[in-house]
């Protein structure tokens, strides 16, 4: 779980950076640049001869969905929603993780669904605020499509790694970013307007940080952690970033907490989902 916790802390700062520096930019161009930087970080670690072509293609397809398509949809939502609304609507990701995994295994796990549902409730309590953006419905649908892409990708990667545990994760992860760049880059060629890549110096700095650290190192750590926990734990950790993002805003950016009671209560519900699931693990079949 340490990988998921570390990445949750890393991602806690991303909401404000994207809304503050990249809102209004072309989402496909942002996604393509961000993933291209991630690819450059992991390309020296790639061992192409150690991975069969069929498996490499599967990794690239996962990356195209989990990273490429997900980022385009996610960043596009910022044109319709405030940052706190995007954060709020991501709380449904644990349910998507649980449902996707259950669909692939052709069964329904009530324990997993209960833990994911508690995580959704807890994150919603922490982040609930007035949602009144004019593009609310469109933004909500974009975020849910993004959530679904992210859920599908991490579940499929987890399953594929269990079938093909070698070579190590760092030696194959560039395949995922290659797929992500292909998806985002292809959409950018089709949809981006002229001048979409004309970012300011400050925006390039944010893109380099997001691409190398938040995306490059972050998604590697997240998918690595996903292979080492069960589905319910993975689902719950998908929402741990919500209270952590609030803490980062308080400690790092000096923001004020509008409702300390709501924050404590929501965080406690998320913790309950994780602890309750871990305590009951012995009563469930391995996932």
C-alpha positions as CSV (number, residue, x, y, z in Angstrom):
1,X,0.0,0.0,0.0
2,X,3.0,2.3,0.4
3,X,3.1,3.0,-3.3
4,X,-0.5,4.0,-3.5
5,X,-0.1,6.3,-0.4
6,X,3.0,8.0,-1.8
7,X,1.4,8.6,-5.1
8,X,-1.8,9.9,-3.5
9,X,0.3,12.5,-1.7
10,X,2.1,13.4,-5.0
11,X,-1.2,13.9,-6.8
12,X,-2.7,16.0,-4.0
13,X,-1.3,19.1,-5.6
14,X,-2.3,18.5,-9.2
15,X,-5.9,19.9,-9.0
16,X,-4.8,23.4,-8.3
17,X,-1.9,23.4,-10.8
18,X,-4.1,22.3,-13.7
19,X,-6.9,24.7,-12.9
20,X,-4.6,27.6,-12.1
21,X,-2.1,27.2,-14.9
22,X,-3.6,25.1,-17.7
23,X,-7.3,25.9,-17.7
24,X,-8.3,27.3,-21.1
25,X,-5.5,25.5,-23.0
26,X,-6.2,22.7,-25.5
27,X,-6.8,19.5,-23.5
28,X,-5.5,17.2,-26.3
29,X,-2.3,19.2,-26.7
30,X,-1.8,19.3,-22.9
31,X,-2.3,15.5,-22.6
32,X,0.0,14.8,-25.6
33,X,2.9,17.0,-24.1
34,X,2.5,15.6,-20.6
35,X,2.6,12.0,-21.8
36,X,5.5,12.6,-24.2
37,X,7.5,13.9,-21.2
38,X,6.6,10.7,-19.3
39,X,7.6,8.6,-22.2
40,X,11.0,10.3,-22.4
41,X,11.5,9.6,-18.6
42,X,10.9,5.9,-18.9
43,X,12.2,5.2,-22.5
44,X,15.8,4.5,-21.3
45,X,14.4,1.8,-18.9
46,X,12.5,0.0,-21.7
47,X,13.6,-3.6,-22.5
48,X,11.8,-4.2,-25.8
49,X,13.3,-7.6,-26.5
50,X,12.1,-8.9,-23.1
51,X,8.4,-8.4,-23.9
52,X,6.6,-10.4,-26.6
53,X,5.1,-8.2,-29.3
54,X,1.5,-9.3,-28.4
55,X,2.0,-8.3,-24.7
56,X,3.7,-5.0,-25.6
57,X,0.7,-4.2,-27.8
58,X,-1.6,-4.9,-24.8
59,X,0.4,-2.6,-22.6
60,X,0.2,0.1,-25.2
61,X,-3.5,-0.3,-25.5
62,X,-3.9,0.0,-21.8
63,X,-1.9,3.2,-21.8
64,X,-3.9,4.6,-24.7
65,X,-7.1,4.2,-22.5
66,X,-5.8,4.8,-19.0
67,X,-3.5,7.7,-19.8
68,X,-4.2,9.1,-23.3
69,X,-8.0,9.1,-23.5
70,X,-8.4,9.6,-19.8
71,X,-6.2,12.8,-19.8
72,X,-8.0,14.3,-22.8
73,X,-11.4,13.9,-21.1
74,X,-10.2,14.9,-17.7
75,X,-8.5,18.2,-18.8
76,X,-11.4,19.0,-21.1
77,X,-13.7,19.0,-18.0
78,X,-11.9,22.0,-16.5
79,X,-13.4,24.1,-19.2
80,X,-16.9,23.5,-17.7
81,X,-16.2,22.9,-14.0
82,X,-14.4,24.6,-11.2
83,X,-11.4,22.7,-9.7
84,X,-13.4,21.6,-6.6
85,X,-16.2,20.3,-8.9
86,X,-13.7,18.2,-10.8
87,X,-12.3,16.8,-7.6
88,X,-15.8,16.1,-6.3
89,X,-16.9,14.2,-9.4
90,X,-13.8,12.0,-9.3
91,X,-15.1,10.4,-6.1
92,X,-17.0,7.9,-8.2
93,X,-13.8,6.3,-9.4
94,X,-13.8,3.6,-6.7
95,X,-17.2,2.4,-7.9
96,X,-15.9,2.2,-11.5
97,X,-12.9,0.2,-10.3
98,X,-15.1,-2.3,-8.4
99,X,-17.6,-2.6,-11.3
100,X,-15.0,-3.1,-14.0
101,X,-13.2,-5.8,-11.9
102,X,-16.4,-7.6,-11.2
103,X,-17.4,-7.4,-14.9
104,X,-14.1,-8.9,-16.0
105,X,-14.3,-11.7,-13.4
106,X,-18.1,-12.2,-14.1
107,X,-19.1,-12.0,-10.4
108,X,-20.3,-9.5,-7.9
109,X,-18.2,-8.9,-4.8
110,X,-20.4,-7.1,-2.1
111,X,-17.4,-6.5,0.2
112,X,-15.6,-4.7,-2.6
113,X,-18.6,-2.7,-3.6
114,X,-19.3,-1.8,0.0
115,X,-15.7,-0.5,0.6
116,X,-15.8,1.4,-2.7
117,X,-19.2,3.0,-1.8
118,X,-17.9,4.1,1.6
119,X,-14.9,5.7,-0.1
120,X,-17.3,7.6,-2.4
121,X,-19.4,8.8,0.5
122,X,-16.3,9.9,2.5
123,X,-14.7,11.8,-0.3
124,X,-18.0,13.5,-1.2
125,X,-18.4,14.6,2.5
126,X,-14.9,16.1,2.4
127,X,-15.3,17.9,-0.9
128,X,-19.0,18.7,-1.2
129,X,-19.6,22.3,-2.1
130,X,-22.0,24.3,-4.2
131,X,-21.8,23.1,-7.7
132,X,-23.2,25.7,-10.0
133,X,-21.0,25.8,-13.1
134,X,-23.1,26.5,-16.3
135,X,-21.5,23.4,-18.0
136,X,-22.2,21.1,-15.1
137,X,-23.8,18.2,-16.9
138,X,-21.2,18.1,-19.7
139,X,-18.4,18.5,-17.2
140,X,-19.9,15.7,-15.0
141,X,-20.1,13.3,-18.0
142,X,-16.5,14.1,-19.1
143,X,-15.2,13.4,-15.6
144,X,-17.1,10.1,-15.4
145,X,-15.8,9.0,-18.8
146,X,-12.3,9.9,-17.6
147,X,-12.9,8.0,-14.3
148,X,-14.0,4.9,-16.3
149,X,-10.9,5.1,-18.5
150,X,-8.7,5.3,-15.5
151,X,-10.5,2.4,-13.7
152,X,-10.3,0.2,-16.8
153,X,-6.6,0.9,-17.3
154,X,-5.5,0.1,-13.7
155,X,-7.6,-3.1,-13.5
156,X,-6.4,-4.4,-16.8
157,X,-2.7,-3.6,-16.0
158,X,-3.1,-5.4,-12.7
159,X,-4.5,-8.5,-14.4
160,X,-1.9,-8.4,-17.2
161,X,1.0,-8.1,-14.8
162,X,-0.2,-11.1,-12.9
163,X,-0.2,-13.1,-16.1
164,X,3.2,-11.7,-17.3
165,X,5.2,-10.8,-14.1
166,X,8.5,-10.4,-16.1
167,X,10.3,-8.2,-16.9
168,X,10.0,-5.8,-14.0
169,X,7.3,-3.0,-14.2
170,X,9.9,-0.3,-14.9
171,X,11.1,-2.2,-17.9
172,X,7.7,-2.3,-19.6
173,X,6.1,0.9,-18.5
174,X,7.3,3.0,-21.5
175,X,4.9,0.8,-23.6
176,X,2.0,2.3,-21.7
177,X,3.2,5.9,-22.2
178,X,3.8,5.1,-25.9
179,X,0.2,4.1,-26.2
180,X,-0.9,7.2,-24.2
181,X,1.1,9.5,-26.5
182,X,-0.3,7.8,-29.6
183,X,-3.9,8.2,-28.4
184,X,-3.5,11.8,-27.2
185,X,-1.3,12.8,-30.1
186,X,-3.7,11.3,-32.6
187,X,-6.6,13.2,-31.1
188,X,-4.5,16.4,-31.1
189,X,-3.8,16.1,-34.8
190,X,-7.5,15.7,-35.4
191,X,-8.9,18.2,-32.9
192,X,-6.3,20.7,-31.7
193,X,-6.6,24.2,-33.2
194,X,-3.6,26.1,-34.7
195,X,-1.3,27.3,-32.0
196,X,-2.5,24.7,-29.4
197,X,1.1,24.0,-28.4
198,X,2.0,27.7,-27.8
199,X,2.3,27.5,-24.1
200,X,3.8,30.2,-21.9
201,X,7.1,29.6,-20.1
202,X,5.3,29.1,-16.8
203,X,2.9,26.6,-18.4
204,X,5.8,24.7,-19.9
205,X,7.3,24.5,-16.4
206,X,4.0,23.1,-15.1
207,X,3.8,20.6,-18.0
208,X,7.4,19.4,-17.4
209,X,6.6,18.8,-13.7
210,X,3.3,17.1,-14.4
211,X,4.8,15.0,-17.2
212,X,8.0,13.9,-15.4
213,X,6.8,13.6,-11.8
214,X,3.0,13.6,-11.4
215,X,2.4,11.5,-14.5
216,X,5.6,9.7,-15.2
217,X,6.6,8.7,-11.7
218,X,3.1,8.9,-10.3
219,X,1.3,6.5,-12.7
220,X,4.2,4.1,-12.5
221,X,4.0,4.0,-8.7
222,X,0.2,3.8,-8.8
223,X,0.1,0.9,-11.3
224,X,2.9,-0.9,-9.4
225,X,0.9,-0.5,-6.2
226,X,-2.3,-1.8,-7.9
227,X,-0.5,-5.1,-8.6
228,X,0.2,-5.6,-4.9
229,X,-3.3,-5.0,-3.3
230,X,-6.8,-6.5,-3.8
231,X,-9.5,-4.7,-5.7
232,X,-11.3,-3.2,-2.7
233,X,-8.1,-1.6,-1.3
234,X,-7.3,-0.3,-4.8
235,X,-10.8,1.2,-5.0
236,X,-10.5,2.9,-1.6
237,X,-7.1,4.4,-2.4
238,X,-8.6,6.0,-5.5
239,X,-10.3,8.5,-3.2
240,X,-7.6,8.9,-0.6
241,X,-6.2,11.8,-2.7
242,X,-9.3,13.9,-1.8
243,X,-8.6,14.5,1.9
244,X,-4.9,14.6,1.1
245,X,-5.4,17.3,-1.4
246,X,-7.3,19.3,1.3
247,X,-4.4,18.8,3.7
248,X,-1.8,19.9,1.1
249,X,-3.9,23.1,0.4
250,X,-3.9,23.9,4.1
251,X,-0.2,23.1,4.8
252,X,1.5,24.1,1.5
253,X,-0.7,26.8,0.0
254,X,-2.0,28.3,3.3
255,X,-5.7,27.9,2.4
256,X,-8.4,27.8,5.1
257,X,-10.7,24.9,5.9
258,X,-14.3,25.9,5.3
259,X,-15.7,23.0,7.4
260,X,-13.3,21.2,9.7
261,X,-16.1,18.9,10.9
262,X,-16.9,17.8,7.3
263,X,-13.2,17.2,6.6
264,X,-12.7,15.0,9.7
265,X,-15.9,13.1,9.2
266,X,-15.3,12.4,5.5
267,X,-11.7,11.4,6.1
268,X,-12.9,9.1,8.9
269,X,-15.4,7.4,6.5
270,X,-12.6,6.7,4.0
271,X,-10.4,5.3,6.7
272,X,-13.3,3.2,7.9
273,X,-13.7,1.8,4.4
274,X,-10.0,0.8,4.2
275,X,-9.7,-0.5,7.8
276,X,-13.0,-2.3,7.6
277,X,-12.0,-4.0,4.4
278,X,-8.6,-5.0,5.7
279,X,-10.0,-6.5,8.9
280,X,-12.6,-8.5,6.9
281,X,-10.1,-9.7,4.3
282,X,-9.8,-13.1,5.9
283,X,-13.5,-13.7,5.4
284,X,-13.3,-13.1,1.6
285,X,-12.0,-15.2,-1.2
286,X,-8.7,-13.9,-2.7
287,X,-9.3,-11.3,-5.4
